[in-house]
Amino acid sequence: MFSFCPHCGQTPEQAQVPGQTVVCNHCGQQIGVIPLPEKAVVVDQTEELIRRGVAARCPLCRQAVEVKTQGTVKAFVPHFAASPQRKMCPNSGKPLPAAAPAEAASQRPAGGKDLSAFMTRDAIRVISCQANADPLIEELTLEYLDKSDRVRLQIEALRELLGPDFRMKAYPAALHRGQLGVWGNARACVVARKHEKGGYQQMTEAEVTQVLADFKQHKRLFFE
């Protein structure tokens, strides 16, 4: 199920049925196809991380959250609550609830490993530009346990740069760079290479140079 549109960040407001192609009723872009139910799950990686003690289930938002040690106390890392408003969960940074001895023993990390060994990391260079300023090269570093979180975290990163009201649109057609996309509003925008499965990905050095030149010569096209 799609809880948000990867193009505009809004929540789809229609029924979602397995096998159905979902089109965002806000921006009109195709979001994707609702997958059919899987018959079996071979490995539950999240539960394995909880068992190892490098993640824990937050009692407030019920999500599996990375755990970090602060002195002698384990605490939840800052994380968003599971809600459309994307608000920070009140349990962010707070110590884990006391566990029973048997439970605590079962959650102890095997071999002293921490969550970093299991996380996927993306460092993606994008170009951001304010309507009244010069463009900047930004590097967005994203970390996630589950690959299905990739697009959601990318949208959250764009919200940090652009605020909540932005849309995805094509790169200015006159500049002939169809592999790139523009996420923005009337005040600011971000340019990156589009990902075939939604969201964005790293640009090449040549593309970065081309985009900077395009902003210098045709900036108004990005805010039309």
C-alpha positions in Angstrom: 0.0 0.0 0.0 1.2 3.5 -0.7 0.9 5.9 2.2 2.3 8.9 0.2 3.1 10.0 -3.3 6.9 9.9 -4.2 6.4 12.8 -6.6 4.6 15.3 -4.4 4.7 13.8 -0.9 0.9 14.0 -0.5 -1.3 11.1 0.8 -3.3 9.3 -1.8 -7.0 9.5 -1.0 -8.5 6.5 -2.8 -8.9 2.8 -2.1 -5.9 0.7 -2.9 -6.4 -2.9 -4.2 -3.7 -5.5 -4.9 -2.8 -5.4 -8.6 -4.2 -1.9 -9.0 -2.2 0.9 -10.6 -2.4 3.9 -8.2 -2.5 7.4 -9.6 -2.1 10.4 -7.2 -5.3 12.4 -7.0 -3.2 15.5 -6.1 -0.6 15.8 -8.8 -1.9 13.2 -11.3 1.4 11.2 -11.4 1.4 7.4 -11.4 2.6 6.1 -8.0 2.9 2.4 -8.8 1.2 -0.9 -8.7 -0.1 -2.4 -5.4 1.8 -5.7 -5.1 -0.1 -8.9 -4.7 0.2 -10.6 -1.2 3.2 -12.8 -0.8 2.5 -16.4 0.1 5.3 -16.7 2.6 8.0 -14.7 4.3 11.3 -16.6 4.5 13.2 -14.2 6.9 11.9 -11.4 9.1 15.0 -9.2 9.2 13.4 -6.7 11.5 12.7 -9.3 14.2 16.2 -10.6 13.8 17.6 -7.1 14.5 15.4 -6.8 17.6 16.5 -10.2 18.8 20.1 -9.1 18.5 19.4 -5.9 20.5 20.5 -3.4 17.9 16.9 -2.3 17.3 13.8 -2.3 19.5 10.0 -1.8 19.1 9.0 1.7 20.2 6.0 1.3 22.6 4.4 4.6 21.4 4.6 4.3 17.5 5.1 0.5 17.4 7.9 0.8 14.8 11.3 -1.0 14.9 13.8 1.7 15.8 17.6 1.8 15.9 19.0 1.7 19.4 22.1 3.6 20.5 24.0 3.4 23.8 24.3 6.6 25.8 26.8 5.9 28.6 25.3 2.7 30.1 21.8 3.3 28.9 20.3 2.2 25.6 17.9 4.8 24.0 15.9 5.1 20.8 17.4 7.2 18.1 15.3 10.2 16.9 12.5 8.9 14.6 9.2 10.0 13.1 5.9 8.7 14.4 3.9 6.5 12.0 1.4 9.2 11.0 0.6 11.3 7.9 1.8 14.4 9.7 5.4 13.0 9.9 5.9 14.4 13.4 8.8 13.3 15.6 7.9 10.5 17.9 7.9 11.6 21.6 10.0 8.5 22.4 12.9 9.8 20.3 16.1 9.8 22.4 14.4 8.3 25.4 15.7 5.2 27.2 14.3 1.8 26.4 11.7 0.4 28.8 13.2 -1.9 31.4 13.1 -5.5 30.1 12.8 -8.7 32.0 16.1 -10.6 32.5 15.2 -13.3 30.0 14.1 -10.8 27.4 17.2 -8.6 27.9 19.4 -11.6 27.4 17.7 -12.6 24.1 18.2 -9.0 22.8 21.9 -8.8 23.6 23.9 -8.1 20.3 25.6 -11.2 19.0 29.4 -10.7 18.8 29.0 -7.1 19.9 27.6 -6.0 16.5 25.6 -2.8 16.2 22.9 -1.8 13.7 25.3 0.0 11.4 26.4 -3.4 10.0 22.8 -4.1 8.7 21.9 -0.7 7.4 21.8 0.5 3.8 23.5 3.9 3.2 23.0 6.2 0.3 25.0 9.4 -0.2 23.2 11.3 -3.0 24.4 14.6 -4.4 21.6 16.9 -5.5 21.5 20.5 -6.5 19.3 22.9 -4.5 18.4 26.4 -5.4 16.5 29.2 -3.8 14.6 31.5 -6.2 16.6 34.5 -5.0 20.0 32.8 -4.6 22.7 30.8 -6.4 22.4 27.0 -6.7 24.3 24.8 -4.1 25.5 21.2 -4.3 24.0 19.3 -1.4 24.9 15.7 -0.3 22.0 13.9 1.3 23.1 10.9 3.5 20.2 8.4 4.0 20.3 5.3 6.2 17.6 2.7 6.3 17.1 -0.8 7.6 14.4 -1.8 5.1 14.9 -1.0 1.4 11.2 -0.3 1.1 11.9 2.8 3.2 14.2 4.3 0.5 11.6 6.6 -1.2 9.9 7.6 2.0 13.2 8.7 3.6 14.2 10.5 0.3 10.9 12.5 0.5 11.6 13.4 4.2 15.0 14.7 3.1 13.4 16.9 0.5 10.9 18.2 3.1 13.9 19.3 5.1 15.2 21.4 2.1 11.9 22.5 0.6 9.2 22.5 3.3 6.0 20.4 3.1 4.6 22.0 -0.1 6.5 20.8 -3.2 5.8 19.0 -6.4 7.9 16.9 -8.8 8.0 18.0 -12.4 10.0 17.3 -15.5 13.3 19.0 -16.1 12.7 22.0 -18.4 12.0 20.5 -21.8 14.0 23.1 -23.7 17.2 21.8 -22.0 16.8 18.2 -23.1 17.7 16.4 -19.9 14.8 14.0 -19.5 16.7 11.7 -17.1 16.6 14.4 -14.5 13.7 15.6 -12.3 12.9 18.8 -10.4 11.2 18.8 -7.0 10.2 22.2 -5.9 7.8 25.1 -5.3 7.8 28.8 -6.1 10.5 29.5 -3.5 13.1 26.7 -4.0 13.8 23.5 -5.9 16.0 20.4 -5.9 17.4 18.7 -9.0 18.5 15.0 -9.1 18.5 12.0 -11.5 15.1 10.3 -11.4 15.0 6.7 -10.1 13.0 4.2 -12.2 11.3 2.9 -9.1 10.5 6.3 -7.7 12.5 8.9 -5.8 15.9 9.9 -7.0 19.5 8.8 -7.3 23.1 10.0 -7.8 23.9 12.3 -10.7 27.1 11.9 -12.7 29.9 14.6 -12.6 28.9 15.7 -16.1 25.2 16.1 -15.1 26.1 18.2 -12.0 28.2 20.5 -14.3 25.4 20.7 -16.8 22.7 21.5 -14.2 24.8 24.3 -12.6 25.3 25.8 -16.1 21.5 25.5 -16.8 20.7 27.4 -13.6 23.2 30.1 -14.5 21.7 30.6 -17.9 18.0 29.6 -17.6 17.1 29.8 -13.9 13.6 31.2 -14.5 12.6 27.9 -16.3 13.0 26.0 -13.0 10.4 28.2 -11.2 7.8 28.5 -13.8 
